[in-house]
Each structure stands twice: as C-alpha cells, then as structure tokens.
C-alpha cells in the first residue's frame, strides 16, 4: 500500500464516539462469534453480558446517528441506489465518511445485530429462564429464537468478512489506510472536504435519558411478572433422600405424570434393581412427582424429553431428545469414572436436581482410566 | 443425636475393653446390638436349632457370586466392592459409604434402614429375601470389620 503523503493535511472525520463504538462493538462481536461457534460453554455467561453490551452500543449508535458529528449522522450516508451504482462503476469520488456500500453495511449490521439481540434475549428467557423475557417466552418459542439466533450469527459472520474485505479493498483503491483512520479518526484532506460539524451533546444526552427511562420501565414491568415457567425449585426432602441414595434425584419435570406413576408402581424391578419403598413413602413421592411432572411446567427438559422410546418408555436416556442432545459425547465419558453411567446427570449438570439444565451449568469431566478390580 | 453422648462414653469403655476381648466387639454400640438382637429373635423363631451368627459365613455370603438375582448385580461386592472399608458406587454412579462399621460408625444403627436395604439388595442379588440367619451373619461380619 502506498504510504500517505506526510505533508497531506489530515482532517477529523470519525469522532471519538464513533471510534469507541466501532472498536468496542468489534471486540464484543468477535468474542460472541468465537464463543458461540466454538461452543465454549463456560463462557456462556460472558456471551450474555456481551450481548447486553451490544444492545447498549446499538442504542448509542442510533442516538449518535441523529445527534453525533457530521459523519456519524445517518443523514450524511442515506442509502441510495444511484450512489451505490456510481460507486460500483468507480465513478464516484472517494467518500469522506461512509462510502455508499459502507453505508448499506452500517444499516444492515445494525439491523442484524438488533435481530441477534432480540433472538438472544428471547432464547435466553425461553430456554434458560433468565433475562428480561424469562416470564413470557415459552420454551418452544425460546428454541425457535435460538435457531434464528444461530442463522443470524452466520449471516453476521459473513457480513463481518465482507466488511473487512471492503475496508481492505477501499484502502487500496483510495491509497488511504481506513483501519488507521478508524483509530485516529482522521483522513487525508481533499479539495471537496466537507467540514465536520460537532456533535450535539445535550440533545443526545436527553434522548439517551428518555430511552433509558423507557427501557428501565419496560424491564421493571417484565421483572414484576410472575416467574412461573421454570421447573419447581422447592425440592421434596423425601424424594431427594430416597431417590438420591442411588442416583441423581431426577427432577419431576423430566417425565409425564403417567410415566412417573408407572415407574413408581414397579420399584421392585427398577432398571435392573430392586428399589422397593414402603407404601407410605411410595405414595407420597408418586403424588409429588405427578403434581410437578412435565405437563405442569414449561420446562426445557419437559419439552425435550416428551417424545419417548416405546421400547423403554421410562428410561429418560432412551428418549430421542436425550440421545440427540448427547450424541457428540464419547461413550468413554459415560462408561468410565467419574461419570460411570448415562443416568449420572448431576455429574455434568450442576443444576440437574433443580431441573433447569442451563447451558452454563454443564461441565463434562475427562474420563479417567477405569480401575480393574 | 440423643444417642451420641451415651454412645461416646460406652465407646471409651469398649475401646479399653478391646485390649482384652476380640476386636469384633470393639465397635458395636447398643444400636447395633439391638439390630443384631432383632435378627437373633427372628432366627430363633425360624429355626429352633439356631446356633448364633457367624462372621465367617457372613463374609462368604457377602463376597460370593450368587445366582437367581438380577443379572447386573450378582454379588454384594458389585456395588460395595470387596473392600468393606472402602466406598462403593451404585450402578447409577452415586458413592456408597463404606460398609465396615469401623470405617463408618453410623452404620446399622437404624433397624428400619437395615431392613429396607436388605430387602432390596437381597432381592437384587439372590432373587429372594435373605433368611434371618443370612442377614445376621452378614451384619455380624460387617459390624466386626
């Protein structure tokens, strides 16, 4: 690339707000894409906070698009087909601010990022019982939102690649390092230089205050809704004591009342063992399981394991849903200590007994060599 | 908890006595004695010629491979391991506290609990209820460990 003329006058183009916005957004998007595509479960919580950060940045960018300095304002880079065509034919003079294609990319990125924030919050609420939409998004809608979120993330990754490619291409064409311009905020002065008008800070702050107040009001209204969707958290001590003597106390939301009743009626042959209980305890535990069974809750596990294997209707690990979710885990992890068996849910799912099965509560241990007796 | 104070005192006496009597008696407290007494009574009722419990027979029963039970659990040692002082593991992955009373002084103090687990595990391992003689032998063996 040709070095810029040392004598060329540099003029301010990107204000501090735009530069800070751009690089913070780039960092958060980079992290979210890496965390998401590589499935780094332990960083899921950071992904969520990065997502909230991106939402804040979108809010800032919209306000700055109205009240920021000249080249930050949407009015300075209105999308125009004619301008794009001229730009593509190479007829247009290099732009000071966003070029016509770059302008399209700004709006497209803001739209796709808004979609990612919306589907992310919906998925988080629906399937993780967390965030502002936890009370109102069903688990079905949550999974649909997560599918959309993944699709939009792929689109975003492609757009990021196109954006970086476009910046490199334009830098060469204009003989100006556009990456550095986004760091210093300055570009080479040209004859047709448009002077930069300063940002209007007071109206921007006012607008930000109004938006923040509205968002806070919506959030507090959502938080006041009854959080009734998550599986029952109050644990029956009798159930916990009796069932967890041998295995993870499997949460009632994992099966329907009918399946629990069938299971509790056949404790003398319980997956190859006699687990008989006295009649009183059996009756109490059966009633509690049925009262909190899959059909009483909008729990993730209830929905995922509702389809059963007719050959083994009572074995949760035989359901197609369970198998699909665990298909990529090697048999060795289940067979060897410390897991030992597919029924040992709580070894990897720290919240198994609560029935929530959240993404960030998963930790899969490495299998250790089985001791030979 | 109410048992704790008298048992500690008793245990001190028994520990002193252990210098002179076979080790087998050293660990058992009144709660374990009561459990054994229950099976003794049942054994006498079942067999007029009852000769007392045998730790050796209990050990053989505990360590043996049985037939007639459920295929996944041929022996007590399937889950409890052959080392009674070590923790075992259920087939579903939960740890089981050691069976030897010396390694786990809380064992065999609650008759209802003992009966519950013997009923389950005898059916799983031998496919029937254990006789009072078998139950008493195994308990005598494990209490002496």
HADDOCK unambig.tbl for C-alpha pairs under 7 A between the chains (distance, minus, plus):
assign (segid A and resid 246 and name CA) (segid B and resid 90 and name CA) 5.72 0.50 0.50
assign (segid A and resid 246 and name CA) (segid B and resid 92 and name CA) 6.29 0.50 0.50
assign (segid A and resid 246 and name CA) (segid B and resid 94 and name CA) 5.62 0.50 0.50
assign (segid A and resid 247 and name CA) (segid B and resid 92 and name CA) 5.16 0.50 0.50
assign (segid A and resid 247 and name CA) (segid B and resid 93 and name CA) 6.45 0.50 0.50
assign (segid A and resid 247 and name CA) (segid B and resid 94 and name CA) 5.56 0.50 0.50
assign (segid A and resid 272 and name CA) (segid B and resid 70 and name CA) 6.15 0.50 0.50
assign (segid A and resid 272 and name CA) (segid B and resid 72 and name CA) 6.55 0.50 0.50
assign (segid A and resid 273 and name CA) (segid B and resid 70 and name CA) 6.66 0.50 0.50
assign (segid A and resid 273 and name CA) (segid B and resid 124 and name CA) 5.34 0.50 0.50
assign (segid A and resid 274 and name CA) (segid B and resid 120 and name CA) 4.93 0.50 0.50
assign (segid A and resid 274 and name CA) (segid B and resid 121 and name CA) 6.63 0.50 0.50
assign (segid A and resid 274 and name CA) (segid B and resid 123 and name CA) 6.32 0.50 0.50
assign (segid A and resid 274 and name CA) (segid B and resid 124 and name CA) 5.39 0.50 0.50
assign (segid A and resid 275 and name CA) (segid B and resid 120 and name CA) 5.74 0.50 0.50
assign (segid A and resid 276 and name CA) (segid B and resid 120 and name CA) 6.15 0.50 0.50
assign (segid A and resid 339 and name CA) (segid B and resid 93 and name CA) 6.50 0.50 0.50
assign (segid A and resid 340 and name CA) (segid B and resid 93 and name CA) 5.70 0.50 0.50
assign (segid A and resid 341 and name CA) (segid B and resid 92 and name CA) 5.87 0.50 0.50
assign (segid A and resid 341 and name CA) (segid B and resid 93 and name CA) 6.26 0.50 0.50
assign (segid A and resid 343 and name CA) (segid B and resid 92 and name CA) 5.71 0.50 0.50
assign (segid A and resid 344 and name CA) (segid B and resid 92 and name CA) 5.85 0.50 0.50
assign (segid A and resid 344 and name CA) (segid B and resid 93 and name CA) 5.75 0.50 0.50
